[in-house]
Amino acid sequence: MDIATIVALAPVVPVLTVEKVADAVPLARALVRGGLPVLEVTLRTEVALEALAVMARDVPGAVVGAGTVLDEGQLRAARDAGAQFGVSPGCTPALAAAVRAAKFPFLPGVQTVSEAMTRAEQGFRLLKFFPAEQAGGIGWLKAVAAPLAGLRFCPTGGVNAETAPAYLALPNVACVGGSWVAPKAAVEGGDWTAIEKLAAAAAALK
Protein backbone atom coordinates (compact mmCIF):
# COMPACT_ATOMS: atom_id res chain seq x y z
CA MET A 1 0.00 0.00 0.00
CA ASP A 2 1.11 3.55 -0.63
CA ILE A 3 0.80 6.16 2.09
CA ALA A 4 -2.45 7.60 0.72
CA THR A 5 -4.08 4.16 0.81
CA ILE A 6 -2.83 3.57 4.34
CA VAL A 7 -4.15 6.81 5.84
CA ALA A 8 -7.48 6.34 4.06
CA LEU A 9 -8.16 3.29 6.26
CA ALA A 10 -9.31 5.43 9.21
CA PRO A 11 -9.79 9.12 10.03
CA VAL A 12 -7.45 8.99 13.03
CA VAL A 13 -3.92 7.58 13.28
CA PRO A 14 -3.10 6.82 16.93
CA VAL A 15 0.31 8.21 17.90
CA LEU A 16 1.66 5.71 20.41
CA THR A 17 4.59 6.01 22.80
CA VAL A 18 5.00 2.48 24.15
CA GLU A 19 6.92 2.16 27.41
CA LYS A 20 6.54 -1.61 27.95
CA VAL A 21 6.63 -4.35 25.32
CA ALA A 22 3.98 -6.25 27.27
CA ASP A 23 1.51 -3.44 26.49
CA ALA A 24 2.12 -3.47 22.75
CA VAL A 25 -0.13 -6.30 21.59
CA PRO A 26 -3.15 -5.67 23.85
CA LEU A 27 -2.94 -1.96 23.02
CA ALA A 28 -2.85 -2.62 19.29
CA ARG A 29 -5.66 -5.16 19.52
CA ALA A 30 -7.89 -2.70 21.39
CA LEU A 31 -7.30 0.02 18.80
CA VAL A 32 -7.91 -2.32 15.86
CA ARG A 33 -11.09 -3.69 17.45
CA GLY A 34 -12.25 -0.10 17.87
CA GLY A 35 -11.76 0.57 14.17
CA LEU A 36 -8.33 2.23 14.05
CA PRO A 37 -6.03 -0.19 12.20
CA VAL A 38 -3.27 2.28 11.29
CA LEU A 39 -0.89 2.60 14.24
CA GLU A 40 2.10 4.91 14.56
CA VAL A 41 4.64 3.72 17.14
CA THR A 42 6.97 6.60 17.93
CA LEU A 43 10.67 5.79 18.18
CA ARG A 44 10.95 7.63 21.49
CA THR A 45 11.46 4.74 23.89
CA GLU A 46 14.02 1.98 24.23
CA VAL A 47 11.40 -0.66 23.47
CA ALA A 48 9.78 1.09 20.50
CA LEU A 49 11.22 -1.14 17.77
CA GLU A 50 10.44 -4.32 19.70
CA ALA A 51 6.92 -3.10 20.40
CA LEU A 52 6.45 -2.27 16.72
CA ALA A 53 7.70 -5.71 15.73
CA VAL A 54 5.33 -7.66 17.97
CA MET A 55 2.36 -5.51 16.93
CA ALA A 56 3.12 -6.13 13.27
CA ARG A 57 3.61 -9.84 13.86
CA ASP A 58 0.85 -10.66 16.32
CA VAL A 59 -2.08 -8.32 15.62
CA PRO A 60 -4.10 -9.25 12.52
CA GLY A 61 -5.49 -6.24 10.71
CA ALA A 62 -2.98 -3.79 12.17
CA VAL A 63 -1.00 -1.61 9.78
CA VAL A 64 1.94 -0.64 11.95
CA GLY A 65 4.31 2.21 11.20
CA ALA A 66 7.19 3.99 12.88
CA GLY A 67 6.91 7.59 14.02
CA THR A 68 9.60 10.13 14.88
CA VAL A 69 11.86 8.73 12.15
CA LEU A 70 14.71 11.24 12.02
CA ASP A 71 17.38 9.67 9.83
CA GLU A 72 18.24 6.85 7.44
CA GLY A 73 19.42 4.57 10.23
CA GLN A 74 16.09 4.78 12.03
CA LEU A 75 14.30 4.26 8.74
CA ARG A 76 16.25 1.08 8.10
CA ALA A 77 15.71 -0.18 11.65
CA ALA A 78 11.98 0.47 11.43
CA ARG A 79 11.67 -1.40 8.16
CA ASP A 80 13.67 -4.30 9.55
CA ALA A 81 11.32 -4.43 12.54
CA GLY A 82 8.31 -4.78 10.25
CA ALA A 83 7.08 -1.21 9.86
CA GLN A 84 4.75 -0.76 6.91
CA PHE A 85 5.13 3.02 6.81
CA GLY A 86 7.09 5.81 8.43
CA VAL A 87 6.34 9.25 9.83
CA SER A 88 8.70 12.11 10.63
CA PRO A 89 8.17 15.47 12.37
CA GLY A 90 10.21 17.02 9.55
CA CYS A 91 12.37 15.77 6.70
CA THR A 92 15.98 16.28 5.66
CA PRO A 93 17.21 15.89 2.07
CA ALA A 94 19.09 12.72 3.08
CA LEU A 95 16.01 11.18 4.70
CA ALA A 96 13.84 12.06 1.70
CA ALA A 97 16.37 10.43 -0.63
CA ALA A 98 16.49 7.29 1.52
CA VAL A 99 12.70 7.03 1.56
CA ARG A 100 12.48 7.39 -2.20
CA ALA A 101 15.25 4.86 -2.77
CA ALA A 102 13.49 2.36 -0.52
CA LYS A 103 10.08 3.09 -2.08
CA PHE A 104 8.76 3.14 1.48
CA PRO A 105 5.37 4.67 2.33
CA PHE A 106 6.25 7.82 4.25
CA LEU A 107 4.64 10.87 5.80
CA PRO A 108 7.21 13.69 6.07
CA GLY A 109 6.50 16.56 8.41
CA VAL A 110 6.18 20.21 7.42
CA GLN A 111 5.38 23.43 9.23
CA THR A 112 5.75 26.06 6.49
CA VAL A 113 4.66 26.63 2.91
CA SER A 114 8.27 26.46 1.71
CA GLU A 115 8.76 23.10 3.40
CA ALA A 116 5.56 21.82 1.79
CA MET A 117 6.73 23.02 -1.63
CA THR A 118 10.08 21.30 -1.12
CA ARG A 119 8.44 18.02 -0.18
CA ALA A 120 6.16 18.31 -3.23
CA GLU A 121 9.22 18.75 -5.46
CA GLN A 122 10.60 15.56 -3.94
CA GLY A 123 7.43 13.67 -4.85
CA PHE A 124 5.52 13.76 -1.57
CA ARG A 125 1.87 14.75 -1.96
CA LEU A 126 0.65 13.77 1.50
CA LEU A 127 2.35 15.55 4.39
CA LYS A 128 2.26 15.59 8.16
CA PHE A 129 1.49 19.09 9.45
CA PHE A 130 3.31 19.34 12.78
CA PRO A 131 2.88 20.68 15.38
CA ALA A 132 -0.54 21.50 14.02
CA GLU A 133 -2.12 23.53 16.81
CA GLN A 134 1.04 25.48 17.59
CA ALA A 135 1.82 26.17 13.91
CA GLY A 136 -1.51 27.69 12.89
CA GLY A 137 -3.95 24.82 13.01
CA ILE A 138 -7.13 24.96 11.00
CA GLY A 139 -6.47 28.55 9.91
CA TRP A 140 -3.13 27.58 8.34
CA LEU A 141 -4.66 24.64 6.51
CA LYS A 142 -7.47 26.79 5.12
CA ALA A 143 -5.02 29.47 4.01
CA VAL A 144 -2.76 27.07 2.10
CA ALA A 145 -5.54 25.09 0.44
CA ALA A 146 -5.57 27.17 -2.74
CA PRO A 147 -1.83 27.90 -3.21
CA LEU A 148 -0.90 24.32 -2.30
CA ALA A 149 -3.69 22.71 -4.28
CA GLY A 150 -3.00 19.02 -4.77
CA LEU A 151 -1.32 18.55 -1.41
CA ARG A 152 -3.09 16.90 1.51
CA PHE A 153 -2.17 16.86 5.15
CA CYS A 154 -2.30 14.81 8.33
CA PRO A 155 -2.32 17.41 11.13
CA THR A 156 -0.73 16.12 14.32
CA GLY A 157 0.25 17.86 17.53
CA GLY A 158 -2.35 19.22 19.91
CA VAL A 159 -5.23 17.62 17.98
CA ASN A 160 -7.79 15.99 20.26
CA ALA A 161 -11.28 14.51 20.26
CA GLU A 162 -12.87 17.97 20.39
CA THR A 163 -10.86 19.56 17.57
CA ALA A 164 -10.47 16.55 15.27
CA PRO A 165 -13.88 16.92 13.52
CA ALA A 166 -13.09 20.48 12.42
CA TYR A 167 -9.77 19.35 10.97
CA LEU A 168 -11.34 16.37 9.21
CA ALA A 169 -13.96 18.63 7.62
CA LEU A 170 -11.27 20.39 5.59
CA PRO A 171 -10.89 19.14 1.99
CA ASN A 172 -7.08 19.11 2.23
CA VAL A 173 -6.99 16.97 5.37
CA ALA A 174 -6.68 13.23 4.78
CA CYS A 175 -6.65 12.20 8.44
CA VAL A 176 -5.42 13.42 11.82
CA GLY A 177 -2.88 11.99 14.21
CA GLY A 178 -3.34 11.99 17.95
CA SER A 179 -2.55 10.31 21.22
CA TRP A 180 -5.89 10.89 22.96
CA VAL A 181 -7.18 7.45 21.91
CA ALA A 182 -4.54 5.76 24.09
CA PRO A 183 -4.26 7.81 27.29
CA LYS A 184 -1.20 7.04 29.39
CA ALA A 185 -3.27 6.20 32.46
CA ALA A 186 -5.40 3.71 30.53
CA VAL A 187 -2.35 2.01 29.04
CA GLU A 188 -0.57 1.81 32.39
CA GLY A 189 -3.73 0.42 34.00
CA GLY A 190 -4.35 -2.09 31.23
CA ASP A 191 -7.80 -0.64 30.58
CA TRP A 192 -8.06 -1.93 27.03
CA THR A 193 -11.87 -1.66 27.05
CA ALA A 194 -11.64 2.10 27.59
CA ILE A 195 -9.11 2.40 24.77
CA GLU A 196 -11.31 0.37 22.45
CA LYS A 197 -14.23 2.72 23.21
CA LEU A 198 -12.08 5.78 22.51
CA ALA A 199 -10.93 4.20 19.26
CA ALA A 200 -14.51 3.47 18.21
CA ALA A 201 -15.50 7.08 18.83
CA ALA A 202 -12.50 8.30 16.82
CA ALA A 203 -13.20 5.85 13.98
CA ALA A 204 -16.70 7.30 13.67
CA LEU A 205 -15.43 10.83 13.08
CA LYS A 206 -15.93 12.32 9.64
QUIURTA-V579331 format. One record per residue. N is the residue number from 1. PHI is phi in whole degrees, -180 to 180 (none if undefined). PSI is psi in radians with two decimals (NA if undefined). D_FIRST is the distance of its C-alpha to the first C-alpha in Angstrom with 1 decimal. Layout:
N|PHI|PSI|D_FIRST / N|PHI|PSI|D_FIRST
//
This chain:
1|none|2.50|0.0 / 2|-86|3.03|3.8 / 3|-66|-0.59|6.6 / 4|-64|-0.70|8.0 / 5|-66|-0.70|5.9 / 6|-63|-0.89|6.3 / 7|-72|-0.27|9.9 / 8|-77|-0.12|10.6 / 9|-73|-0.40|10.8 / 10|-161|2.68|14.2 / 11|-74|-0.34|16.7 / 12|-126|2.30|17.5 / 13|-104|1.95|15.8 / 14|-63|2.30|18.5 / 15|-101|1.94|19.7 / 16|-114|2.23|21.3 / 17|-111|1.76|24.0 / 18|-93|2.14|24.8 / 19|-94|-0.49|28.4 / 20|-131|2.29|28.8 / 21|-59|-0.60|26.5 / 22|-60|-0.41|28.3 / 23|-83|-0.30|26.8 / 24|-61|-0.93|23.1 / 25|-69|-0.86|22.5 / 26|-62|-0.58|24.7 / 27|-65|-0.85|23.3 / 28|-63|-0.72|19.7 / 29|-63|-0.72|21.0 / 30|-63|-0.74|23.0 / 31|-67|-0.73|20.2 / 32|-66|-0.75|17.9 / 33|-60|-0.61|21.0 / 34|-76|-0.17|21.7 / 35|107|0.23|18.4 / 36|-116|1.55|16.5 / 37|-82|-0.35|13.6 / 38|-92|2.02|12.0 / 39|-121|2.22|14.5 / 40|-105|1.96|15.5 / 41|-97|1.96|18.1 / 42|-74|2.45|20.3 / 43|-86|1.03|21.9 / 44|-115|-0.04|25.3 / 45|-127|2.84|26.9 / 46|-66|-0.43|28.1 / 47|-101|0.12|26.1 / 48|-57|-0.84|22.7 / 49|-66|-0.68|21.0 / 50|-67|-0.72|22.7 / 51|-62|-0.77|21.8 / 52|-59|-0.77|18.1 / 53|-63|-0.77|18.4 / 54|-73|-0.57|20.3 / 55|-62|-0.84|18.0 / 56|-64|-0.60|14.9 / 57|-82|-0.66|17.4 / 58|-110|-0.01|19.5 / 59|-119|1.70|17.8 / 60|-58|2.41|16.1 / 61|89|-0.23|13.6 / 62|-81|2.38|13.1 / 63|-112|1.78|10.0 / 64|-103|2.26|12.1 / 65|-126|2.97|12.2 / 66|-107|2.29|15.3 / 67|-106|2.94|17.4 / 68|56|0.72|20.4 / 69|-82|2.02|19.1 / 70|-107|-0.33|22.1 / 71|-155|3.08|22.2 / 72|-65|-0.60|20.9 / 73|-63|-0.76|22.4 / 74|-67|-0.64|20.7 / 75|-60|-0.82|17.3 / 76|-64|-0.76|18.2 / 77|-64|-0.68|19.6 / 78|-65|-0.76|16.6 / 79|-63|-0.74|14.3 / 80|-63|-0.53|17.2 / 81|-80|-0.18|17.5 / 82|111|0.14|14.0 / 83|-61|2.41|12.2 / 84|-98|-0.18|8.4 / 85|-160|2.95|9.0 / 86|-133|2.72|12.5 / 87|-138|2.46|14.9 / 88|-133|2.58|18.3 / 89|-70|-0.31|21.4 / 90|-149|-2.64|22.0 / 91|-172|2.16|21.1 / 92|-91|2.82|23.5 / 93|-58|-0.67|23.5 / 94|-66|-0.74|23.1 / 95|-66|-0.73|20.1 / 96|-61|-0.73|18.4 / 97|-64|-0.71|19.4 / 98|-65|-0.71|18.1 / 99|-63|-0.80|14.6 / 100|-65|-0.71|14.7 / 101|-64|-0.64|16.2 / 102|-83|-0.20|13.7 / 103|53|0.82|10.7 / 104|-103|2.26|9.4 / 105|-57|2.21|7.5 / 106|-148|2.51|10.9 / 107|-120|1.65|13.2 / 108|-79|2.56|16.6 / 109|-89|2.54|19.7 / 110|-139|2.75|22.4 / 111|-132|-0.26|25.8 / 112|-129|2.89|27.5 / 113|-64|-0.71|27.2 / 114|-63|-0.71|27.8 / 115|-63|-0.72|24.9 / 116|-63|-0.72|22.6 / 117|-64|-0.69|24.0 / 118|-64|-0.79|23.6 / 119|-63|-0.66|19.9 / 120|-63|-0.72|19.6 / 121|-61|-0.54|21.6 / 122|-85|0.00|19.2 / 123|101|0.07|16.3 / 124|-92|2.16|14.9 / 125|-110|-0.22|15.0 / 126|-120|2.16|13.9 / 127|-129|2.57|16.3 / 128|-83|2.24|17.7 / 129|-100|1.92|21.4 / 130|-145|2.47|23.4 / 131|-79|2.10|25.9 / 132|-56|-0.99|25.7 / 133|-63|-0.72|29.0 / 134|-75|-0.38|31.0 / 135|-100|0.15|29.7 / 136|126|-0.28|30.6 / 137|54|-2.42|28.3 / 138|-62|-0.65|28.2 / 139|-60|-0.74|30.9 / 140|-63|-0.80|29.0 / 141|-64|-0.67|25.9 / 142|-66|-0.70|28.3 / 143|-68|-0.57|30.2 / 144|-91|-0.08|27.3 / 145|-58|-0.76|25.7 / 146|-76|-0.90|27.9 / 147|-67|-0.47|28.1 / 148|-109|0.70|24.4 / 149|-58|2.38|23.4 / 150|101|-0.28|19.8 / 151|-99|2.51|18.7 / 152|-126|2.79|17.2 / 153|-133|2.69|17.8 / 154|-119|1.62|17.2 / 155|-69|2.32|20.8 / 156|-143|2.51|21.6 / 157|111|1.71|25.0 / 158|85|-0.06|27.8 / 159|-77|2.40|25.7 / 160|-140|-3.06|27.0 / 161|-61|-0.55|27.4 / 162|-77|-0.65|30.1 / 163|-92|-0.33|28.5 / 164|-56|-0.76|24.8 / 165|-59|-0.66|25.7 / 166|-67|-0.65|27.3 / 167|-65|-0.81|24.3 / 168|-67|-0.34|21.9 / 169|-75|-0.26|24.5 / 170|-78|2.38|24.0 / 171|-63|-0.47|22.1 / 172|-95|0.26|20.5 / 173|-109|2.12|19.1 / 174|-87|-0.59|15.6 / 175|-169|3.08|16.3 / 176|-127|2.73|18.7 / 177|-113|2.50|18.8 / 178|-167|2.74|21.8 / 179|-102|-0.06|23.7 / 180|-66|-0.35|26.1 / 181|-77|-0.20|24.2 / 182|-135|1.22|25.2 / 183|-59|2.51|28.7 / 184|-56|-0.75|30.2 / 185|-63|-0.68|33.2 / 186|-68|-0.71|31.2 / 187|-65|-0.84|29.2 / 188|-63|-0.56|32.4 / 189|-88|-0.03|34.2 / 190|66|0.52|31.6 / 191|-88|1.30|31.6 / 192|-71|-0.48|28.3 / 193|-64|-0.75|29.6 / 194|-63|-0.71|30.0 / 195|-67|-0.68|26.5 / 196|-62|-0.70|25.1 / 197|-66|-0.72|27.4 / 198|-64|-0.68|26.2 / 199|-65|-0.72|22.5 / 200|-63|-0.70|23.5 / 201|-65|-0.70|25.4 / 202|-69|-0.67|22.5 / 203|-65|-0.43|20.1 / 204|-83|-0.12|22.8 / 205|-68|2.61|22.9 / 206|-121|NA|22.3
//
